[in-house]
Every structure is written in structure tokens, then in C-alpha cells.
Amino acid sequence: MSIITNINKVFDHRIRLGIMSVLMVNEYADFNTLKELLDVTDGNLASHAKALEKAEYISVEKQFIGRKPNTRYATTKLGRSEFKKHIEALEKLINKQ
């Protein structure tokens, strides 16, 4: 099997890689935390999060804390599995000489 077959196009943008990386090591992260950590605009983060949600790699939970809306993201079982495969494929590609 070719290494390239495990390279996942859904993760081929730095913001999506960043979102998944943060969520792989944290149970969840809210919108503002991700925005700050990744240094991106609201629109940029929202569109990339939407793409990951559409692929069913992350789950989105909207709630209110006090009167303020709060959006929390977490990886799904599928998302964790696919991201691990993607990272392993990248590592193999980088280490191939």
C-alpha cells in the first residue's frame, strides 16, 4: 500500500491540522481558545471547523455560559483514527529516503 493513500485531503490545511492537533491532546477546546492558539480570524476558524464537522471528524456543542454563546469542539472516534493515520503517513513520507 502506498504511503500517499493515507494522506487525508481534509487535513491538508494548516488550520485544520492545528484544530485537530489541539483536540487530540485536549478533551475539547472552545472557539476562542482555538482562535487564540492558531492565531486565525473568526471566519477562517469557522469555515475550517465546518469542514472537519462535515467530514464527521469533530463534534460541535453550542451552549450559553451566562448570556454568552459558547461553542466547544471535540474529536470524534472517526476523527481521531483518521488523524492518526494521516500523521503516520506524513511521518513515513518525511522519513523515507
N, C-alpha and C positions, 0 to 999 in steps of 0.2 A: 504494500500500500504506500502510496506517495505521501510525503510529509504535507504537501500542499493541500491535499484533500481535507486535512483537519484545520486549515486556516479558515476561520469563520469571517465572512464578509461583514456580518453585523458588528463585529468588534474592530473594523478597520479604520476607526477614527479615534484620535487621542482622547476626546471627551468620553466616548463610550468605554474605552479601555479604562479611563480614570474612574468613571462611575462604578464599573464592575470591580476594579481593584479595591476601592474603598469599601464596597459592600461585601467583598469576600472576607475581609478581616474585621468587619463590624456586623452586628446582628441587623442593624438598619442605620440609615442616615436620613436626615431631613433635607429639604430643598436648600435651605440657607447654608447648611453645613457643606453640602456638595458644591454649591456655588462658590463658597469661600475657598474650599480646599483646591478646587480645579481652576479657580480664577476665570470664570466664564460669565457671560451675561444671562439674564433670566431666560430669554428666548432661546439661546443656544442650549442651555441645560435642559429646558423643557422639551425641545424637539428631539434631542438625543435620548432623553429618558423615555419619551413616547416611542421611539424606535425599539428600544430594549423591551418596553412593556408589550408592544405589538408582537414581538418575537417570543413573548412569554418567558423572558429571561429575568425580569424583575417584576415585583408586585408593588402596587401603589396603594397607599392608605391615606385618605384625606380625612382630616378631623379638625375640630376647633379646640384651641387651647385658650381658655378665656374667650375673648371675642376675635382672636386672630386665627385665620386659617393656617393649618399646618399640613404639609404633605410629606409623608415618610415613604422611603423606598427600601426594599429588601430583595435579595436574590431569591429566585425560585430554585427548586431542586434541579430543574432542567438547565437554568441559567448557570448554576454552579458547575454542573457537569460539562456543559459546552465551553465555558470559560477555561476550565482546567485543560480540556483537550486543545483549545486554541493556544494557551500558554505553552503547553508541552510541544506542540508543533512548532511554535516560534523558537523555542529553545533548541530543538533538533536542527532547525534551519540555520540558526546562528552558529551552532557548534559543528555543523557539517563542514568538512574542509576538503 
